[in-house]
Amino acid sequence: MAPEITIDEILTENNRRKSVAGSDFDPISGKRSPGKRFLFKVEGLPEAWLPESMRTSADIAGLIQAGSVRKWLLKQHKHVTMRMEQQLRERIDRARLAHDFAYWAATRAYIKNKRGGEDMLFRLNRPQRKLVEKLEELRSAGKPIRLILLKARQWGGSTCVQLYMAWLQLTARCGLNSLIVAHQGVASDEIKDMYDRMINQYPLELLHEPGEKYSPTEKRVEWVGKTRSLFRVSTRNCKVKVGTAERPDSARGGDYSLVHCSEVGLWLKTLGKTPEQIVRSACSGVLLEPMTMIVYESTANGTGNFFHREYEAAKRGESQFETLFVSWYEIEQYSMALSDAQRASLAAELISGRYEEGSVNDRRQPGSYLWWLWERGATLEAIAWYIGERSKYSEHALMASEYPSDDVEAFVHSGARVFDRYKVEALRAGCITARWHGEIGTPGFTDACSAGISDNQRGKLLRTARFTATESGAWQIWEKPDIHADFTISDRYVVVVDVGGRSIKADWSVIVVFDRMPMSRGEGPVVVAQWRGHTDFDLLAWRSALAASYYDNALLVIESNTLETRDPDRDTDGDQSGFLLNRLRDVYPNLYARRQSEEEVCRGAPRRYGFHTNVATKPMIIATLVKVIREGLYTERDAACLDEYLQYERRQNGSYGAIAGCHDDLLMTRAIGLHICLHEMEPPRRIATISSQLSATNRRPPAYSIW
């Protein structure tokens, strides 16, 4: 049993979190600034934490070796003057501006003071430092910057992205053109105003090469055209264009290297244009190479829209983009000052209520949720603010839409989630990368589907099923079949198939393999293999039979709804169950059939193969899945399945389904498979093979009794 948590431990950890949050961040010295850094300590210069990329520059390397400014200069000159020392400091400063965004922003980039008064230099707050850390991680690794930023409100994420692009244009490389696409005209005007403020107060000498002559009255920018949506910084040979999603033509890209799409979640379909088309038009010219950048940035605006789909795809690793989420408790202003007594009281409340699933009223979150916030890293001061702010809202969804705690909460929806998010997250501990990718097949796989081959030949081909590892293979294998020469385990493996469509826009087809052997030890089934793709139904049926044969002649369960119905939206071919499943049964005997009623048995009704999901069976298997997840009764390997759990809802009409724009194909294989594993099969048991029974006389080669 884990030791009991104490109030003192909570208070100590709270102090540590507040320190790590960056109250001592100093962009001038470089302390706690984003990016990898090293301590630069040389006599004659202030101590600083410089970006790692500066370490190899001639001046920095020489100064580190010499140990002082004077010694370094004496290696190059017979006499050292104060002017030489000043010029060295200027060289280092200018070099640092090109390597250190936080320093550049805090010393050269002026922005509007939201509290009124004079413009102020841009000093990164905590979530902005998190954003820049990610941008710099990609840039310093020589990767194209491709980022989808999901954010809580009011911390300056859009401003930070725009100034980061300006920094690249003004310091890193000449000729980097940028395009900024706002969601509406007002936002576009704010962006132009922000850039105007920054560039008009930017030191002219930094727009020129060191020693280059310039006029103190020269213009920093030149407007191009009459719309004032495009301007040029001539000395850096770069352009900045600002457009809006409301006027798609204004967002058309060209020779651009840096693109920022702002508040993408709020983009609406316009006449003849969708958000997808606008983004494609804006970003299609950006090359996939270093020193290019595309950022989709937005607060969430429901599910099923372009921003939500792109974020989920990036989260699953299916796109060029990476994701970044900023929660409300990472924003400094969302915290409440507490006295020592209040801090201790709240810590005691968190400890005592951490297992409470219910709340006293609908304007307060359960104790388990507040404890979850603590476990995620929120400070006591932030949790106290949350408790107070939550009382303004009658529903958690309303609070979550404004102040999301994670990227699942951010995309709130009208339905009620079916599965407890905390129990779902507990399953994530079992999710690991598949050990093998490849194909389960046989030399005659495609031939087996032709009409000219006999069932006997098909049966022989199934017996030759084997796995071939390939990097591009669609099968994910976590554990290969555990097969022994002298015995077999009955009722061990189960293969479940959810049938989708053949076209790329149709639902996915999924084949999953469960290993029930852990159930003999009092544990739960384990996902050991999975295939997901689009294919014809007959090919899917034979592919699943090959997998079942490979996994020691597993029970093969095919969800038959899609085969028994005709639905144009699902790209199906109508009632094929009688043809495909009966044909499959002739060559693969261990095929799941529905239980027959006494009446059906008496009248000799034919057996119907496949699991049919309907108004009677779907609530049953979902109820089983709810219990399995709640009690942790199985081991999941694929994190994408957990995402589907979190996106599954009970709708207002009482039906179940994935929220708009999401899928439930992985989920349905688990719901069907786990119900059958737990309620319709005998426990796994060891059975001697014919070969072991006859080993004493050695009268014939090994063969499994199932055949």
ChimeraX attribute file (.defattr): number of C-alpha atoms within 10 A of each C-alpha:
attribute: neighborCount
match mode: 1-to-1
recipient: residues
	/A:1	3
	/A:2	4
	/A:3	5
	/A:4	7
	/A:5	11
	/A:6	11
	/A:7	18
	/A:8	12
	/A:9	10
	/A:10	21
	/A:11	18
	/A:12	10
	/A:13	15
	/A:14	20
	/A:15	13
	/A:16	12
	/A:17	15
	/A:18	15
	/A:19	12
	/A:20	12
	/A:21	18
	/A:22	16
	/A:23	12
	/A:24	11
	/A:25	20
	/A:26	18
	/A:27	22
	/A:28	18
	/A:29	16
	/A:30	21
	/A:31	17
	/A:32	18
	/A:33	25
	/A:34	24
	/A:35	22
	/A:36	15
	/A:37	19
	/A:38	15
	/A:39	15
	/A:40	17
	/A:41	16
	/A:42	17
	/A:43	14
	/A:44	12
	/A:45	13
	/A:46	9
	/A:47	13
	/A:48	18
	/A:49	19
	/A:50	25
	/A:51	20
	/A:52	15
	/A:53	15
	/A:54	19
	/A:55	17
	/A:56	10
	/A:57	12
	/A:58	9
	/A:59	19
	/A:60	18
	/A:61	14
	/A:62	18
	/A:63	21
	/A:64	16
	/A:65	12
	/A:66	17
	/A:67	15
	/A:68	16
	/A:69	21
	/A:70	18
	/A:71	16
	/A:72	19
	/A:73	20
	/A:74	12
	/A:75	12
	/A:76	9
	/A:77	11
	/A:78	7
	/A:79	10
	/A:80	16
	/A:81	10
	/A:82	9
	/A:83	9
	/A:84	15
	/A:85	16
	/A:86	11
	/A:87	11
	/A:88	15
	/A:89	16
	/A:90	13
	/A:91	14
	/A:92	15
	/A:93	14
	/A:94	15
	/A:95	16
	/A:96	18
	/A:97	21
	/A:98	17
	/A:99	22
	/A:100	24
	/A:101	24
	/A:102	24
	/A:103	24
	/A:104	23
	/A:105	23
	/A:106	17
	/A:107	17
	/A:108	17
	/A:109	25
	/A:110	24
	/A:111	22
	/A:112	16
	/A:113	12
	/A:114	9
	/A:115	7
	/A:116	8
	/A:117	8
	/A:118	11
	/A:119	16
	/A:120	17
	/A:121	17
	/A:122	22
	/A:123	22
	/A:124	24
	/A:125	19
	/A:126	17
	/A:127	24
	/A:128	23
	/A:129	21
	/A:130	18
	/A:131	21
	/A:132	21
	/A:133	16
	/A:134	18
	/A:135	22
	/A:136	20
	/A:137	16
	/A:138	19
	/A:139	16
	/A:140	16
	/A:141	10
	/A:142	13
	/A:143	17
	/A:144	21
	/A:145	24
	/A:146	21
	/A:147	23
	/A:148	23
	/A:149	27
	/A:150	28
	/A:151	27
	/A:152	28
	/A:153	18
	/A:154	10
	/A:155	20
	/A:156	14
	/A:157	23
	/A:158	23
	/A:159	17
	/A:160	21
	/A:161	24
	/A:162	21
	/A:163	20
	/A:164	19
	/A:165	23
	/A:166	21
	/A:167	20
	/A:168	20
	/A:169	23
	/A:170	24
	/A:171	19
	/A:172	15
	/A:173	14
	/A:174	15
	/A:175	18
	/A:176	22
	/A:177	24
	/A:178	27
	/A:179	27
	/A:180	26
	/A:181	31
	/A:182	27
	/A:183	21
	/A:184	18
	/A:185	16
	/A:186	10
	/A:187	17
	/A:188	20
	/A:189	15
	/A:190	13
	/A:191	19
	/A:192	18
	/A:193	13
	/A:194	17
	/A:195	18
	/A:196	16
	/A:197	15
	/A:198	22
	/A:199	19
	/A:200	14
	/A:201	14
	/A:202	17
	/A:203	14
	/A:204	17
	/A:205	14
	/A:206	14
	/A:207	17
	/A:208	14
	/A:209	11
	/A:210	11
	/A:211	7
	/A:212	8
	/A:213	9
	/A:214	12
	/A:215	8
	/A:216	9
	/A:217	7
	/A:218	8
	/A:219	12
	/A:220	18
	/A:221	17
	/A:222	13
	/A:223	14
	/A:224	14
	/A:225	9
	/A:226	7
	/A:227	8
	/A:228	12
	/A:229	18
	/A:230	19
	/A:231	17
	/A:232	17
	/A:233	21
	/A:234	15
	/A:235	17
	/A:236	19
	/A:237	14
	/A:238	19
	/A:239	22
	/A:240	25
	/A:241	22
	/A:242	22
	/A:243	27
	/A:244	25
	/A:245	29
	/A:246	20
	/A:247	16
	/A:248	21
	/A:249	14
	/A:250	18
	/A:251	24
	/A:252	21
	/A:253	24
	/A:254	15
	/A:255	16
	/A:256	23
	/A:257	24
	/A:258	25
	/A:259	27
	/A:260	24
	/A:261	28
	/A:262	28
	/A:263	24
	/A:264	28
	/A:265	22
	/A:266	20
	/A:267	24
	/A:268	16
	/A:269	14
	/A:270	13
	/A:271	8
	/A:272	7
	/A:273	15
	/A:274	16
	/A:275	20
	/A:276	15
	/A:277	13
	/A:278	26
	/A:279	21
	/A:280	14
	/A:281	16
	/A:282	26
	/A:283	24
	/A:284	14
	/A:285	14
	/A:286	18
	/A:287	15
	/A:288	15
	/A:289	12
	/A:290	15
	/A:291	19
	/A:292	23
	/A:293	25
	/A:294	23
	/A:295	24
	/A:296	25
	/A:297	23
	/A:298	24
	/A:299	24
	/A:300	26
	/A:301	19
	/A:302	18
	/A:303	20
	/A:304	15
	/A:305	19
	/A:306	18
	/A:307	27
	/A:308	23
	/A:309	15
	/A:310	19
	/A:311	22
	/A:312	20
	/A:313	16
	/A:314	19
	/A:315	17
	/A:316	14
	/A:317	12
	/A:318	11
	/A:319	13
	/A:320	12
	/A:321	21
	/A:322	20
	/A:323	21
	/A:324	19
	/A:325	19
	/A:326	25
	/A:327	20
	/A:328	25
	/A:329	24
	/A:330	22
	/A:331	19
	/A:332	16
	/A:333	12
	/A:334	16
	/A:335	19
	/A:336	16
	/A:337	12
	/A:338	14
	/A:339	10
	/A:340	9
	/A:341	9
	/A:342	14
	/A:343	19
	/A:344	17
	/A:345	12
	/A:346	19
	/A:347	21
	/A:348	16
	/A:349	15
	/A:350	23
	/A:351	18
	/A:352	14
	/A:353	17
	/A:354	16
	/A:355	13
	/A:356	14
	/A:357	11
	/A:358	14
	/A:359	14
	/A:360	9
	/A:361	10
	/A:362	14
	/A:363	18
	/A:364	22
	/A:365	20
	/A:366	19
	/A:367	21
	/A:368	20
	/A:369	20
	/A:370	24
	/A:371	21
	/A:372	16
	/A:373	20
	/A:374	19
	/A:375	10
	/A:376	12
	/A:377	14
	/A:378	23
	/A:379	25
	/A:380	29
	/A:381	20
	/A:382	22
	/A:383	21
	/A:384	21
	/A:385	18
	/A:386	22
	/A:387	14
	/A:388	12
	/A:389	15
	/A:390	20
	/A:391	16
	/A:392	12
	/A:393	14
	/A:394	13
	/A:395	14
	/A:396	17
	/A:397	18
	/A:398	15
	/A:399	21
	/A:400	20
	/A:401	20
	/A:402	17
	/A:403	23
	/A:404	27
	/A:405	22
	/A:406	18
	/A:407	19
	/A:408	14
	/A:409	20
	/A:410	26
	/A:411	20
	/A:412	23
	/A:413	19
	/A:414	13
	/A:415	18
	/A:416	15
	/A:417	19
	/A:418	19
	/A:419	21
	/A:420	13
	/A:421	18
	/A:422	14
	/A:423	15
	/A:424	20
	/A:425	15
	/A:426	13
	/A:427	20
	/A:428	17
	/A:429	12
	/A:430	15
	/A:431	16
	/A:432	12
	/A:433	12
	/A:434	16
	/A:435	11
	/A:436	19
	/A:437	21
	/A:438	17
	/A:439	21
	/A:440	23
	/A:441	22
	/A:442	19
	/A:443	11
	/A:444	14
	/A:445	18
	/A:446	13
	/A:447	13
	/A:448	22
	/A:449	14
	/A:450	11
	/A:451	8
	/A:452	8
	/A:453	11
	/A:454	11
	/A:455	17
	/A:456	10
	/A:457	12
	/A:458	21
	/A:459	18
	/A:460	12
	/A:461	20
	/A:462	25
	/A:463	16
	/A:464	14
	/A:465	22
	/A:466	16
	/A:467	18
	/A:468	14
	/A:469	14
	/A:470	12
	/A:471	10
	/A:472	9
	/A:473	14
	/A:474	15
	/A:475	25
	/A:476	22
	/A:477	25
	/A:478	19
	/A:479	15
	/A:480	13
	/A:481	14
	/A:482	13
	/A:483	12
	/A:484	11
	/A:485	13
	/A:486	16
	/A:487	17
	/A:488	20
	/A:489	19
	/A:490	19
	/A:491	20
	/A:492	27
	/A:493	27
	/A:494	27
	/A:495	28
	/A:496	31
	/A:497	30
	/A:498	27
	/A:499	28
	/A:500	26
	/A:501	22
	/A:502	20
	/A:503	15
	/A:504	11
	/A:505	11
	/A:506	15
	/A:507	20
	/A:508	21
	/A:509	22
	/A:510	22
	/A:511	27
	/A:512	26
	/A:513	29
	/A:514	27
	/A:515	25
	/A:516	26
	/A:517	21
	/A:518	15
	/A:519	18
	/A:520	13
	/A:521	8
	/A:522	9
	/A:523	14
	/A:524	21
	/A:525	25
	/A:526	23
	/A:527	25
	/A:528	21
	/A:529	26
	/A:530	24
	/A:531	23
	/A:532	18
	/A:533	18
	/A:534	18
	/A:535	18
	/A:536	15
	/A:537	21
	/A:538	18
	/A:539	14
	/A:540	22
	/A:541	20
	/A:542	21
	/A:543	23
	/A:544	25
	/A:545	29
	/A:546	24
	/A:547	29
	/A:548	28
	/A:549	24
	/A:550	21
	/A:551	24
	/A:552	22
	/A:553	26
	/A:554	24
	/A:555	26
	/A:556	27
	/A:557	28
	/A:558	29
	/A:559	24
	/A:560	22
	/A:561	20
	/A:562	23
	/A:563	24
	/A:564	16
	/A:565	15
	/A:566	15
	/A:567	12
	/A:568	11
	/A:569	10
	/A:570	18
	/A:571	17
	/A:572	22
	/A:573	17
	/A:574	14
	/A:575	15
	/A:576	19
	/A:577	22
	/A:578	15
	/A:579	11
	/A:580	16
	/A:581	22
	/A:582	17
	/A:583	12
	/A:584	22
	/A:585	16
	/A:586	13
	/A:587	19
	/A:588	24
	/A:589	14
	/A:590	17
	/A:591	22
	/A:592	21
	/A:593	17
	/A:594	12
	/A:595	13
	/A:596	14
	/A:597	9
	/A:598	9
	/A:599	9
	/A:600	12
	/A:601	12
	/A:602	9
	/A:603	8
	/A:604	10
	/A:605	11
	/A:606	9
	/A:607	13
	/A:608	17
	/A:609	22
	/A:610	23
	/A:611	22
	/A:612	20
	/A:613	17
	/A:614	10
	/A:615	9
	/A:616	9
	/A:617	13
	/A:618	17
	/A:619	14
	/A:620	16
	/A:621	20
	/A:622	21
	/A:623	15
	/A:624	20
	/A:625	25
	/A:626	19
	/A:627	13
	/A:628	19
	/A:629	22
	/A:630	17
	/A:631	10
	/A:632	16
	/A:633	19
	/A:634	22
	/A:635	22
	/A:636	24
	/A:637	24
	/A:638	22
	/A:639	17
	/A:640	16
	/A:641	22
	/A:642	20
	/A:643	22
	/A:644	19
	/A:645	25
	/A:646	20
	/A:647	27
	/A:648	22
	/A:649	21
	/A:650	17
	/A:651	16
	/A:652	10
	/A:653	7
	/A:654	9
	/A:655	11
	/A:656	18
	/A:657	17
	/A:658	20
	/A:659	23
	/A:660	15
	/A:661	13
	/A:662	17
	/A:663	19
	/A:664	19
	/A:665	22
	/A:666	25
	/A:667	22
	/A:668	24
	/A:669	25
	/A:670	26
	/A:671	21
	/A:672	26
	/A:673	28
	/A:674	26
	/A:675	19
	/A:676	20
	/A:677	22
	/A:678	17
	/A:679	10
	/A:680	11
	/A:681	14
	/A:682	12
	/A:683	15
	/A:684	18
	/A:685	12
	/A:686	11
	/A:687	13
	/A:688	15
	/A:689	20
	/A:690	18
	/A:691	20
	/A:692	16
	/A:693	13
	/A:694	13
	/A:695	14
	/A:696	8
	/A:697	8
	/A:698	11
	/A:699	9
	/A:700	10
	/A:701	10
	/A:702	16
	/A:703	13
	/A:704	17
	/A:705	12
	/A:706	12
	/A:707	7
